[in-house]
Amino acid sequence: MRTYIGHQQPVSAEDFVELALGTPVELWLGAEGETDEERAARLDAARDILADPEYSNLPDDVARIAAEVIEAHAPELFNVVPLARPVRHRSSRKGAAA
């Protein structure tokens, strides 16, 4: 079964996030090996996007997406197994003066 968002078919998790946010993830997270000049241009573009009224809900959308991902993967994220504690034996002192 194929999934379409609008007229686009996402094929990876990154595609779904990009379509949900309306911007590429690399714009916000950066790309490995980017130069200082590329980073400055990327951050400048990000500031312009955040200033655009069309993207006024972006911070809320990001928080919602993050919460949905955490909820969907919570069993794996919080798969904690309690460690067995050693049993402590109390030594009773019979006959000891109290």
Order of alpha helices (4+ residues) and beta strands (2+ residues): alpha-alpha-alpha-alpha
